[in-house]
Amino acid sequence: MNELPSAAVVRRWPGHNAIWRWHFYASLFCIPFVLWLSLTGSIYLFRPQIEAWIDRPYAHVAVAGTSATAADQVQAAFRAVPGSTLAAYELPATPEQAVQMLVRTPGGDVRVYVHPQTLAVLHTVDEESRIMRLVFRLHGELLAGPIGSYMVELAASWTIVMILTGLALWWPRGGGLAGVVYPRLRAGGRRFWRDIHGVTGFWVSLAALFLLLSGLPWAQGWGGYLKVIRHVAEGAPARQDWSSAHGEHHMAMTPGTASPGIEVLDRVAATVRPLALARPVLIAPPVGTGDSWTAKSDAANRPLRTDLTIDGQTGRLLTRRDFAQRRLVDRVVGYGVAIHEGQAFGGLNQLLNLLTAIGLTLLSISGAILWWRRRPTGKLGAPPPRPAAPLVRGFAVVLVGLGVLLPLFGLSLAVVLVADRLVLTRAVVMRRSESRSGQGHRV
């Protein structure tokens, strides 16, 4: 007769087997997304440098002399793109560079580069076709619109589970620092890859969790969820400085639907220019007749941003709203987005984010290698379920909390729990069937 294990030997859930099971299935779904997001995110980190390199032919085009008026420069853009209206005029950072502006057409926004003196149109490009816009959409929505954004949000949510369960599996249970804080590089085979996987996960987990959480405001599902909650809490529609990936525009503002009184643009620009707002500085016409012009800093480091309204007829500054005057949630998200994009504290921010992306890539590759090496031939290699194990409150609270904060994850979690229960039930039935079959053949 088999002896029953003592209470001291029985592991309560989530023991190693149960956590490993959650970690395995989360990783199985997330790894392709983690690799993709790490690659595209690493490229997008260097957007300012890449865009400056792309625009270098238009950085020094002017010669000594007087520049044309801003209104004339806009009219030159209109002639180049017939039927267009002004969406945003960007104040040139230097007198030598070409003037950039966005004009609106039925087919989307077009960026126009105009020579500041001769009014020659140097270049036009559909805004959504620009390289970094494509990278942004590849990163945030897989070029699949709202559906892609939901997929990225779901992958980010399960990556959080993957990281938390990975930390629980890694958590040291005695012994030295080898294989915990630093890898044993001379170890061979599975131990080498296990150390690479575990140690890398330890060093990048905190930064990775921050990047995952700070990217959620862009997501189609969670971003809309946050906006609805803010509408209910604040009693009015929330004006956010970000939107879902599908609707995000890196020159985000509310442009005019027409181009009334373009001749006053120089008056507005004369008011904005001495304020020395963080670049780029964008000016947009009124939404309707009699409305004020708007100007804003669209700095990649969002805490540097400022919003202005200006009377076009007099050039008088009507309102100024700096980052510090925004609501707390907007400031928190603004700091998170700036760090997420690598723009909060210069090159060091870019380097740290790049190292995190490299670490996540190494984590995914090493995890895949470990799974491939130890999986049984012809099987998926998932850890066997233990249906009799009791639930530990702490882990349940974490999952329920994530399900409430991330509704899309909560829905997918319910599906996974149902599917897992069906698998458990089927496995138990098969074992009982095999057991009865074996007893029936005994002599």
C-alpha angles and dihedrals in degrees: 000000000000116000118237113240115250120251089251091058098045111093119221118227128294088046123151094283096050095044091047089053092054090044092051097051093042090051093046090059099035106044097080090049093045091054092048095045092046091054098045092039091053090054093047091052088074097047095127092052094043094048091047089052092049092049095045093107088062099043098088111027104122127085131201110302144070122317123225119253120275089242091055090048090054091048088054088055090050090054091051092049106035116212094018129133130208116270100168138347116209117215108233113248091215134017090242099060128088116261113249125205139163118232123191125232132170088258095052140277121324124201113220126195112205128187104244094222110027095033089226112156104237100182143352127195136170105253094225090052095060113116098243092045088056091049090049092053092044089053099043105032109009088240086287101108120225093347090057090048090054090050092051091048091050091048091049091051094051090044087061088055090046092053095045094048090044090055090050090052092046095046106124116249100190132308131081134312095267110112089010107065099006130023126246096237094183092056114103136220121356096357091059093053092041090055092046090050098045099041093045090050091052095052098044101035098092095046091043092052089051093051091048094049095042090052094056097084087068093053118108094230105035094036090055090044090055092047092052092049090050091049090054094043097044097037094230138067109283118241103213128187089222138042139187117306089253092057100031118118118184088221089053114179139113105270125197121265090221138021105244120172097359088170089074092060091094090054091051092046090051089057095047100042099068091051089074095215119187111276137291098048116190129196122197131188124242120286091226140009112294095014122127126260117249131218131180145172108244094191116165087228094071098199086069093059124117131185123210138184119203135189104239095203097054102019089232117155106239104179139002124194118186126194092258090060094059124100118276095251090052091051093048092049090043092056090044093051092047092052091042090056092045095243104109100086107012127245094351090061091051091048094050092048091047091051089049091052091048089048092051089050092051090045091054096045094046091047091052090049092050091050093047093050098050103033115112114251111272094006135100091238099226115160111262114259123247106205095179095062115110122235120255113222097223096060092043091053091051092051094045091047091052090047091055095044092043107037095183089054090047091055093048090046090057090051092049092048091051092046092047091050090052090050091049092049092048091048092051092048091050092050092050091047091050091047093052091045091053092049091050092058095051117113 
